[in-house]
Amino acid sequence: MRNATRLVDILDRMEHGPIMVENDYDMKVIVANVPKLTKKYEIKFDGENLVNTDDAMADRLFEAGLELAALAGVYCQSNSRRMLWSKEEILDTIKWAPTEVKIGSGHDEHVEYRRDVEDPRPPTIVSGPIGTTMQEELVIPIMQSYIQEPITDTVIAGTLDSVYGREIRTKSPWEIMAGWHEVELTMIAAKRAGRESISIGCVESANSDLPELSVSSYGGYRPTDWHHIAMISELKTDYQLLNKLTHLAKTDSIIHSFCNPIYGGLAGGAEGLAVVTVAGLIMLQMAYMTTTHSQCPTHPFFLSDTAPEIIWSIGMSVQAMSRNTPFMLDVLTSPVGGPGTKTLLYECAAVATTSTVSGAARLIGVRSAVGKISGHVSGLEARFNGEIGHAAAGMSREQANEIVKKAVASYKDQLDKEPYGKNFPEVYDLHTLKPKDEWQKMYDEVKEEMFKLGLPFK
């Protein structure tokens, strides 16, 4: 792709950027400047309007994030150097970001495209047990429960909690084995679901760079699959992540990268979180030459992205970027609630509605129970998350705001109660791979509630 021609320049900046103590970067660059930028650009959180309708503020937010991106750059923890680009270099580079990408093949080929604010076209639906560990014997049925959903355009592989019954040790041969076992089990699940050629997001069982470099090769993941590179909060990277980048760039792989800034941390409150998120999405392109840009701002106590302030920040940052860049923007739904709880479904409704009307190209989810409890995942919540996205496409932000406020009111008092729900065998029949009656009933009831609030399910 035209945006992926800068690898040597990126590595040069990694090795020759100015040296700075990490704590000084945190405090003197991030903490000292974010409040100044929120004030300068008049970024104001509005608790009564969780879905922003002020285009001028969205554009100001982009300018604030752009200024922070040029000021801060990306900090490389491995050598204490800052990778810096000027504002002019950033603007000249990001205009070449891809606006669509083809994933999968055959009957499962899918084209993801960028979307605008209030775009009538539906977002790409990514399902899977994102970041949640699973027992080996449950990986195939769990993954099949996601892949078999027709609304699923692409799927993220699950994370193994062991490999052939052995402990997975980071940077050991067992971690490489886990990566390969992830491929084997996911491909079996896809075949059983009748979707062998569906695109898969990977490598989920990789804590280090080793499995990525091994499994993204002959007999492993395919050119039609897509690969993750994280940004360390806030605005940081390291040699392992840049090793992944180098490998993926040289193998012409599809790069999906993400930034998950911390609410209440270095970014501060909702306004600062939005500024840091925009800067992070910009720097994903500058440092990683990414194809799709993802975010999941994280609450320090709940570990979710469903608190009202975070939902506002998500919508603001997506609108800022969709109005001012060609980026394909992704949002991960990460609720506190787990399978078998209505809380989970209300949280999905709030995040998916906000993201869709704000211009997200891709909805990713669901990281049920914030990925905290092994096996607390199922395909039904991913179906619901996708259906919300499809229903909200083309909706006005004003209408979406009313729906989101009511959805948030249905779960906000539950966030600190950790309603993690049930594990997969408790909510799905392991023989038929269909939801059990209790879980299906909850889904039906909440879907009917959302329909009455104005989401036009098709």
HUFEN-V794867 format. One record per helix or strand of 2 or more residues. SS is the DSSP state (a for helix, b for strand). FROM is the first residue (numbers start at 1). TO is the last residue. Records with the same first field share a line. If there is no record, write none. Layout:
SS = FROM-TO / FROM-TO
This chain:
a = 7-16 / 22-40 / 55-72 / 87-94 / 106-108 / 136-147 / 173-192 / 210-215 / 239-250 / 270-288 / 308-324 / 342-358 / 368-371 / 379-392 / 397-417 / 424-427 / 437-453
b = 74-76 / 81-83 / 100-103 / 110-113 / 124-127 / 133-134 / 154-156 / 159-160 / 200-202 / 226-232 / 236-237 / 254-259 / 262-263 / 292-295 / 298-299 / 328-332 / 362-365
